[in-house]
Amino acid sequence: MRRRSFVSGLAATTAATGLGLTAAGHGHAAATAPAPTDGRSGRGAGPRAAWREVPVPAGAPAVLLSAVAAAGPDLAWAVGEEARSGSTSGRPVARTWDGSGWQATDVSHLAFAGSIRNVAAAPAGAAVAAWAVAYDRAGADHLLARDGATWREHDFPGRGESGTELWAVAVAPDGTVRISGTRDGASRVLRSGDAAGTRWSWSPPLPTDDGSVPSLWNVHVDRAGATWVSGDVVVARYDDRSWLVLPRLAGLRPSVTDLLPVAPDDIWLTGHDYGAGGPPGKPPSVVLRHYDGTAWSDIAAPFTVGSLGAIAPDAAGGPALIAGWDFWDGTSAHYLRWDGTAWTSERGPVAAQGTTPVMSALAPIPGTAGFWSAGTTAKSPFPPAQARIERYG
């Protein structure tokens, strides 16, 4: 079973940060505009949060949306997987926001079983509106480009070759694409030479002190145009010339779900850590860390048992919002909002009885102060889990 493709046992996948799913409900009508549902502010969190659940077409259970990206108020994409059963992969699933509702997107023409694990929006007017990476049960990875109203397979060096993997995708302000992956027995970054994706090149290998080949679940482009990647114990920057590897991340069994590189001396990461041993079903501890240019520091979060699934920036690129799963209160998503000096609690709308919102993806909505949050309704990858989308603002 590939990691970061679905919520694994506990709840928050990451890989995916980029996790993603799509659905069988291809014939469903577009979701109607949601009726606002008040969120619940956390104790001491200040004003009530403006979170609401937004209807999304159902898929074949179990469904997980692992990634979400927005091009603007009237266009967004959510991707993932449906019809999963435990460690058995299901089918790719995709949804599109058209400004009034989420619509089911037919991806049956992709003709592979597996998952769309990550998605990224391109700048307005780009030849390709969005990019996504996926994998299939046979072990092959796929690069997808949003062509009009359709997701199409896109060529890349190493496509179809054993040992080539694509983990996460990001788009720079100039429209060039950065993908974290593996190639020829090493962790690397795949970069496009233009916004249309007509020219591609793999970076030199990510250097590791022990010869390991870490899976790079997350990729981001900073405001200077450098590419940042992270795995479970590694965070590194590639500036198109050389690698800079940050101090190794501590932890017994850590999982890094997301990364936010604000500046070389201001980096945030989220995740969870199971620690040493424990009984079956033992929940993990929340991981929230900050790098100040010299060392990593553990940051106290408003709750400590569970997982943090994703982190999103504000319009200036600074920290804004974190999506989390709170083991002690799974009736709603537990968000953290940066107030300039600390992270404060903010709760999403209460879910239907018997469901647990596990939000594994966040995306700011350009041109607004809002955010999309996407995930699933259960902490284990089994039916009857369904897709869940929430919106702030």
C-alpha positions in Angstrom: 0.0 0.0 0.0 1.4 3.3 -1.0 1.5 5.8 1.8 -0.2 9.2 1.6 -2.9 7.6 -0.7 -5.5 7.2 1.9 -6.1 7.7 5.6 -4.1 5.0 7.1 -5.7 3.4 10.2 -5.7 6.5 12.3 -6.9 9.3 10.1 -4.8 11.9 8.5 -3.0 11.0 5.4 -0.4 13.3 4.1 1.2 13.0 1.1 0.0 13.4 -0.4 0.1 15.8 1.2 -1.2 15.2 -1.2 -4.1 12.8 -0.9 -7.0 12.9 -3.2 -10.0 11.1 -4.5 -12.6 11.2 -7.1 -15.9 9.7 -7.5 -18.2 7.2 -9.1 -21.1 9.6 -9.1 -20.3 10.9 -12.6 -23.9 11.4 -13.4 -24.7 13.4 -10.2 -26.1 16.9 -10.8 -24.0 19.8 -9.7 -24.2 20.3 -6.0 -26.4 23.2 -5.0 -25.0 26.2 -3.2 -24.5 25.3 0.4 -26.6 26.7 3.2 -24.3 28.3 5.7 -23.6 26.1 8.8 -22.0 27.9 11.7 -18.6 26.6 12.9 -17.8 26.4 16.5 -15.0 28.5 17.9 -12.6 26.7 20.2 -12.4 27.7 23.9 -10.7 31.0 24.1 -10.4 31.2 20.3 -12.3 34.5 20.0 -15.0 35.1 17.3 -17.0 32.3 15.9 -15.4 30.7 12.8 -17.2 31.1 9.5 -16.8 27.5 8.5 -19.5 25.7 6.6 -19.9 22.3 5.0 -20.3 22.4 1.2 -22.1 19.6 -0.5 -20.0 17.4 -2.8 -21.2 14.6 -5.1 -20.9 11.2 -3.5 -18.6 8.5 -4.7 -18.3 4.7 -4.2 -17.4 4.2 -0.6 -14.8 4.5 0.8 -13.9 8.0 -0.5 -11.1 10.3 0.4 -10.3 13.7 -1.1 -6.5 14.0 -0.6 -5.8 17.4 -2.3 -7.6 20.6 -3.2 -6.5 23.6 -5.3 -8.2 26.8 -6.3 -7.6 29.1 -9.3 -10.1 31.7 -8.0 -13.5 32.1 -6.4 -15.2 30.3 -9.3 -12.8 27.5 -10.1 -11.3 24.8 -7.9 -10.4 21.1 -8.1 -10.5 18.3 -5.5 -8.9 14.9 -6.2 -8.5 11.6 -4.5 -9.8 8.1 -4.5 -13.0 6.1 -4.2 -14.0 2.5 -3.7 -11.0 1.8 -1.4 -11.1 -1.1 1.1 -8.3 -1.0 3.6 -5.1 -1.6 1.8 -6.8 -2.3 -1.5 -6.6 0.6 -3.9 -9.8 1.9 -5.4 -10.4 4.2 -8.4 -9.3 7.8 -9.1 -11.9 10.4 -8.2 -12.1 14.2 -9.1 -14.5 17.1 -8.4 -14.7 20.6 -9.9 -16.0 23.8 -8.3 -17.7 26.0 -10.8 -18.6 28.9 -8.6 -22.0 27.6 -7.5 -21.3 24.0 -6.6 -19.0 21.0 -6.7 -19.5 18.8 -9.7 -18.5 15.2 -10.4 -15.8 15.0 -13.0 -15.6 11.9 -15.2 -12.1 10.4 -15.1 -13.0 6.9 -16.3 -11.1 7.6 -19.5 -7.9 7.6 -17.5 -8.3 3.8 -17.5 -6.3 2.9 -14.4 -7.2 1.9 -10.8 -5.5 3.8 -8.1 -5.6 7.3 -6.8 -5.0 10.9 -7.8 -2.8 12.0 -4.9 -2.1 15.7 -5.5 -3.3 18.7 -7.5 -2.0 22.2 -8.1 -3.6 25.2 -9.9 -1.8 27.2 -12.6 -1.8 31.0 -13.0 -4.7 32.5 -14.8 -4.3 32.3 -18.5 -1.8 29.5 -18.5 -2.0 26.9 -21.3 -2.7 24.2 -18.6 -5.2 25.2 -15.9 -4.1 22.6 -13.3 -1.7 19.7 -12.9 -2.1 16.5 -10.9 -0.1 13.4 -10.1 -1.6 9.9 -9.7 -0.5 6.3 -9.3 -2.1 3.0 -10.3 -2.2 -0.5 -8.7 0.4 -1.8 -11.2 2.9 0.6 -9.6 3.1 3.2 -12.4 2.8 6.9 -11.8 0.9 9.4 -13.9 1.1 13.1 -14.7 -2.3 14.7 -15.5 -3.0 18.0 -17.1 -6.3 19.8 -17.0 -7.2 20.3 -20.7 -10.4 22.4 -20.8 -13.0 20.4 -18.9 -10.9 17.1 -19.0 -8.0 15.6 -17.2 -5.5 14.2 -19.7 -2.4 12.1 -19.4 0.8 14.1 -19.9 4.2 12.8 -20.9 7.3 13.2 -18.7 10.8 11.7 -18.7 10.7 8.3 -17.1 7.0 7.7 -17.7 6.2 4.0 -17.4 9.7 3.1 -16.3 10.2 1.1 -13.1 11.5 3.1 -10.2 10.0 6.4 -11.4 7.5 7.9 -8.9 5.7 11.2 -8.7 4.6 12.2 -5.2 3.4 15.8 -5.2 3.0 18.8 -7.6 3.3 22.6 -7.2 3.1 25.4 -9.8 5.4 28.5 -9.5 4.1 32.0 -10.2 5.6 31.9 -13.7 3.6 28.7 -14.4 6.5 26.3 -14.4 5.7 23.0 -12.7 7.7 21.3 -9.9 7.1 17.7 -9.0 8.7 15.7 -6.1 9.6 12.1 -7.0 12.1 9.4 -7.4 14.1 8.5 -10.5 17.1 6.2 -11.1 17.3 5.1 -7.5 17.3 8.7 -6.0 14.9 11.3 -4.7 14.7 14.2 -7.1 12.6 17.1 -8.4 11.1 17.1 -11.9 10.8 20.6 -13.3 9.1 21.9 -16.5 10.9 24.4 -18.6 7.7 26.2 -19.5 4.1 26.6 -18.4 2.8 24.2 -21.1 5.0 21.3 -19.9 6.7 20.7 -23.2 10.2 20.5 -21.7 11.1 18.6 -18.5 14.3 17.8 -16.6 15.1 15.9 -13.4 17.2 17.5 -10.7 20.4 15.9 -9.4 19.8 13.4 -6.6 18.8 14.7 -3.2 21.9 14.0 -1.0 21.4 11.9 2.1 24.0 11.0 4.7 22.9 7.4 4.9 22.3 6.6 1.3 18.5 6.4 1.8 15.9 7.3 -0.8 13.2 9.2 1.1 9.8 9.5 -0.4 9.1 13.3 -0.8 5.4 13.6 0.1 5.3 17.3 -0.2 6.6 20.0 -2.6 6.2 23.8 -2.5 7.7 26.8 -4.4 8.8 29.7 -2.3 8.5 33.4 -3.2 12.1 33.4 -4.6 11.3 30.5 -6.9 13.1 27.8 -5.1 11.6 24.3 -4.6 11.1 22.9 -1.2 10.4 19.2 -0.5 9.8 17.1 2.6 9.5 13.5 3.6 9.1 12.0 7.0 12.5 12.9 8.3 13.9 15.2 5.6 13.3 18.8 4.5 15.4 20.3 1.7 15.5 23.1 -0.8 16.5 23.0 -4.5 17.3 26.3 -6.2 17.8 24.8 -9.7 21.5 24.7 -9.0 22.1 22.8 -5.8 20.5 21.2 -2.8 20.3 22.5 0.8 19.3 19.9 3.3 18.0 21.1 6.6 18.7 19.3 9.9 17.1 15.9 10.1 13.7 15.8 11.7 13.5 14.0 15.1 10.8 11.5 16.1 10.3 7.8 16.6 7.6 7.2 14.0 6.9 10.6 12.5 4.8 11.4 9.5 5.1 14.9 7.9 1.8 15.8 6.2 2.6 19.3 4.9 5.3 22.0 4.7 5.1 25.8 4.5 8.3 27.5 3.5 7.8 31.2 4.3 11.5 32.1 4.1 14.8 30.1 4.6 14.6 31.0 8.3 10.9 30.6 8.7 9.5 27.2 7.9 6.5 25.3 9.3 5.6 21.7 9.1 2.7 19.6 10.3 2.1 15.9 10.9 1.8 13.3 13.6 4.0 10.7 15.5 3.0 7.4 16.9 5.9 7.2 19.3 7.2 3.9 20.7 4.9 0.8 20.6 1.5 0.9 22.1 -1.7 -1.2 21.8 -3.6 -1.6 18.5 -5.5 1.6 17.7 -3.2 3.8 19.7 -3.7 7.4 18.4 -0.7 9.5 17.4 0.6 12.7 18.9 0.2 16.0 17.0 3.4 17.3 15.3 3.9 21.0 14.7 7.4 22.3 14.2 9.1 25.5 13.1 12.6 26.1 11.7 14.3 29.4 12.4 17.3 29.0 10.1 19.3 27.1 12.7 17.2 24.4 14.3 13.7 22.8 14.5 11.5 23.6 17.5 8.4 21.8 18.7 5.5 24.2 18.8 2.7 23.7 21.3 -0.6 23.1 19.6 -4.1 23.7 21.1 -4.6 19.9 21.1 -2.0 17.2 21.4 -3.6 13.8 20.4 -4.5 13.3 16.8 -2.9 14.7 13.6 -2.4 17.9 11.7 -3.2 17.2 8.0 -2.3 20.4 6.1 -1.1 24.0 6.4 -2.0 26.9 4.1 -0.5 30.4 3.6 -2.1 33.8 3.7 -2.0 36.2 0.7 1.5 37.3 1.7 2.8 33.8 2.0 2.9 33.7 5.7 1.2 31.0 7.9 -2.6 31.2 8.1 -4.4 28.0 8.8 -3.9 24.3 9.7 -6.4 21.5 9.4 -6.4 18.9 12.0 -8.1 15.8 13.5 -8.6 15.9 17.2 -8.7 12.4 18.8 -10.7 13.5 21.8 -13.4 15.4 19.9 -13.9 14.1 16.3 -17.3 15.6 15.9 -15.9 18.4 13.8 -12.6 19.3 12.2 -10.2 21.1 14.5 -8.5 24.0 12.7 -5.6 26.1 14.0 -5.4 29.8 12.9 -2.2 31.9 13.2 -2.9 35.2 15.0 0.6 36.6 14.4 2.1 35.2 17.6 0.4 31.8 18.3 -1.9 29.1 16.9 -5.5 29.3 18.2 -8.3 26.8 18.0 -11.1 27.0 15.5 -13.7 24.4 14.9 -15.5 23.4 11.7 -19.2 22.6 11.4 -20.5 19.6 13.4 -20.6 16.5 11.3 -23.5 14.0 11.0 -23.7 11.5 13.9 -21.4 8.5 13.3 -19.0 10.4 11.1 -15.6 11.9 11.8 -14.3 14.7 9.6 -10.6 14.1 8.7 -9.5 17.0 6.6 -6.2 16.2 4.8 -6.0 19.2 2.4 -6.2 23.0 2.5 -6.1 25.6 -0.2 -6.4 29.4 -0.1 -9.0 30.8 -2.5 -7.3 33.5 -4.6 -8.9 36.9 -4.6 -10.6 36.2 -1.3 -9.8 35.7 2.4 -11.4 32.2 2.1 -10.0 28.6 2.2 -11.1 25.2 0.9 -10.6 22.2 3.2 -11.1 18.6 1.8 -11.0 15.1 3.3 -13.2 12.3 4.3 -15.8 11.3 6.9 -14.0 8.5 8.7 -10.7 7.8 10.3 -10.2 4.4 8.6 -10.2 3.6 4.9 -13.3 1.5 4.8 -16.9 2.1 3.6 -19.1 4.0 4.3 -16.5 6.8 4.3 -17.5 9.6 1.9 -15.8 12.8 0.7 -16.1 16.0 2.8 -15.5 19.6 1.8 -15.6 22.6 4.0 -15.2 26.3 3.3 -14.1 29.3 5.3 -15.3 32.7 4.1 
